[in-house]
């Protein structure tokens, strides 16, 4: 019951605290420039691979083959609570279908250990996690995403590059503490829409949320429609980083045809078990925001 309570407490905080939004206005809009401001929060797991020691190799075999030593690592699960803010500006070039824009923002994360520390096979004692936890306890980093899009009535496509201060949480693979020392990371951004926004359309996006984590995360695929001129609704599936689980993702825009619009999004809570089989991590995210158009 406590985990469920924590989920809804987090979502309530999202609704109260922050200004989000995703998507590029199509070229049938009477507005040429859209400014988006947003913020949100959530929780995700991070699988960490920690160094336990080095197993010595067997040296040279009879056939002359050298067998080197190898690192031994153990799995560790962290629960990371994050807050992110973001913004973006999209501009339609003249009366064309071409859009130029840039998104960007900032992420704050705080990690705690879930489950137990792995056992060091060389000492049969729990691993000292002070160094790894010291690296991940609190992190903060920026990202920026310039892009180009072509938006028509029945189809839209866009490409961009996401540059971040440290590598984004991209997938379900185990990370290593040394990741934080790799410096900046680069990821592509992309979206594809098929169908008119004011009727029914299907869409997929990669790293296009504002903010980037609470606004959907890495991959979003689903269906959108407008039950009324001032209301845009989208429902689909979210998968990939920073979350370890896949889940249902919902978003809506109130005032979709107005100069000022309100954006809401929610990644429905999902739970998974840690590698040691002892702990559980509840992943959730949500954001709110505003769009200004002229």
Secondary structure by P-SEA (a helix, b strand, c coil): caaaaaaaaaaaaaacccccbbbbbcccccccbbbbbbcccccbbbbbbbbcbbbbccccccccbbbbbbbbbbbbbbbbbbccccccccccccccccccccccbbbbbbbbbccbbbbcccccccccaaaaaaacccccbbbbbbbccccccccccbbbbbbccccccccccccccccccccbbbbbbbcccccccccccccccccccccccccccccccbbbbbccccbbbbbbbbbcccccccbbbbbbbccccccbbbbbbbccbbbbbcccccbbbbbbccccbbbbcc
